[in-house]
Structure formats: C-alpha cells, structure tokens
C-alpha cells in the first residue's frame, strides 16, 4: 500500500484530547484519521449519487410535464354558449369556432 505523509495544523488541546481518546480506544491517531477520511468519502459519494438521482428525477419530471402539456387540451373559460379567448380576453360564441376546440 502506498502512503503519503500528511501534516495537519490543529490546536494542542485538540491533538492532546484526540491522542488520549485514541489510547483509551487502543487505536492509533493515524488509523482514526484514515477512518474519518474514508467515512467522509463514502458519505459524500452517497450524497453526490443521491443528488445526481434527484437531479435526473427532476429532469425526468420536467420533461414529462412538458410532454404532457403538449398533449393536453387547454382549459378555456366558458359561460353558456360563450368561450373566452385566452389571448384577447374577448368572449366569442362556441358555435362560431367551427369545431376548432
């Protein structure tokens, strides 16, 4: 296994407390730091994958919505035989549209 020397700047109190806890647990400071780093990497990879899956799902839903919007018949405001043109906001008789809806 290839290894690399890693120097960290921490307060003396943190280093001393960390060293004491490692001794009480019969572990080495190096082993614990490597374990912390490995756990962090594993958690971040999961978070990135979850984000990618969420992003893909959102994109899928967005595309599905766009596709569904194309297939949908628009909802028009009506009153009796009259229908409101959504662009001009004027009322016209449904019969005058000649089956365009």
C-alpha positions in Angstrom: 0.0 0.0 0.0 1.4 3.4 -1.0 1.2 6.0 1.8 1.7 9.7 2.0 2.8 11.8 4.9 0.0 14.2 5.9 0.7 17.2 8.2 -2.3 18.8 10.0 -2.5 22.0 11.9 -4.7 21.6 15.0 -4.7 23.2 18.4 -2.6 21.5 21.1 -5.7 20.8 23.1 -7.5 19.0 20.2 -4.4 17.0 19.4 -3.9 16.0 23.1 -7.6 15.1 23.5 -7.5 13.1 20.3 -4.4 11.3 21.3 -5.9 10.5 24.8 -9.1 9.1 23.3 -7.2 7.0 20.7 -5.1 5.5 23.5 -8.3 4.7 25.6 -9.7 3.0 22.5 -6.5 1.2 21.7 -6.3 2.8 18.3 -3.8 5.0 16.6 -4.3 8.6 15.6 -3.4 7.7 12.0 -5.9 4.9 11.9 -8.7 7.1 13.2 -7.9 9.9 10.8 -7.8 7.5 7.9 -11.1 6.0 9.1 -12.6 9.5 9.4 -11.5 10.3 5.9 -12.8 7.0 4.5 -16.2 7.6 6.2 -16.3 11.1 4.9 -15.6 10.0 1.3 -18.2 7.2 1.5 -20.9 9.7 2.8 -20.0 12.3 0.2 -20.1 9.8 -2.7 -23.6 8.7 -1.5 -24.7 12.4 -1.2 -23.4 13.1 -4.8 -25.2 10.0 -6.1 -28.4 11.0 -4.3 -28.1 14.4 -5.8 -27.5 13.0 -9.3 -30.5 10.7 -8.9 -32.6 13.6 -7.6 -31.5 15.8 -10.5 -32.2 13.1 -13.0 -35.7 12.5 -11.5 -36.4 16.3 -11.5 -35.3 16.5 -15.1 -37.4 13.5 -16.0 -40.5 15.0 -14.3 -39.8 18.3 -16.1 -39.6 16.6 -19.5 -42.7 14.5 -18.7 -44.6 17.7 -17.7 -43.5 19.4 -20.9 -44.6 16.4 -22.9 -47.8 16.1 -21.0 -48.5 19.8 -21.6 -48.2 19.3 -25.3 -50.8 16.6 -25.2 -53.3 18.4 -23.0 -56.2 20.3 -24.3 -56.2 23.8 -22.9 -58.9 24.8 -20.4 -61.0 27.7 -21.6 -63.2 29.9 -19.5 -66.8 29.4 -20.6 -70.2 30.8 -19.9 -73.2 29.2 -21.5 -72.5 29.2 -25.3 -69.7 31.7 -24.9 -66.0 31.0 -24.6 -63.3 33.5 -23.6 -60.3 33.8 -26.0 -57.2 33.5 -23.7 -55.2 35.9 -25.9 -57.6 38.7 -26.5 -59.8 38.2 -23.4 -62.9 38.6 -25.6 -65.9 36.4 -25.5 -67.0 34.5 -28.6 -69.8 32.1 -29.4 -68.6 28.5 -29.3 -70.6 27.7 -32.5 -68.7 30.4 -34.4 -65.4 28.5 -33.9 -66.5 25.7 -36.3 -65.1 22.8 -34.2 -61.7 24.3 -33.6 -61.7 23.2 -30.0 
